Amino acid sequence: MATKGEMVRALAQRFDLNPNKVDAMAREMGRAGLLTPGGRGRAAADMQGADVFHLTLPLALGLETKDAPEAVRELSQLQLVRGNLFLDGHIQWEANCDGEGGSKLLDVLNRLPVAGLELHRTFGTFCGHWLEEGFNGADEGFNSAPVSVEVSSNGPHAVFSHRSDKGSLKLWFGDAARDLKTPEWERRTILSDKLFRRLSQLARGGAS
């Protein structure tokens, strides 16, 4: 796991930003309780996957430091409303969590159809967990497949996608797609597979 300083330097380089700007963002996020308290020197704490994801969001979205905590908190707390896994045109796994009883359903379907990956209810926790575990298992056919994360200002909502020979997995967080109205204006940000894997390396093994 990376320390806060390593995380700041790595993300500054990844997004071609001044490290002081990213450090200021990290301090603001820390004051809002969205990052693990960092410490300094030998007392520096390891950052978790959720920390890396939380700091990445405002950088990818191009947010100002003062606006980052509120926006990231809202996105991170988006609730899982639907998930499915399709293979060869047939549904292999499905969870609808946007109606009554969704909580009980999640308690039963408490794991994704992927060894070692837990089905978390919130967007930030799920993505943080994937950064720590999603590319770290024995099933190379699944782990080598591309991932993408799309965040939309409409709702807002987010979609996590993963495609492999095991099937096409999609998870929707926030308002269900069928409940969203077509906006006059919408901002979408996509975290690519390449970026997500870099973030995973940072979350699991420190700066790279």
Disulfide bonds with the S-S distance in Angstrom:
none
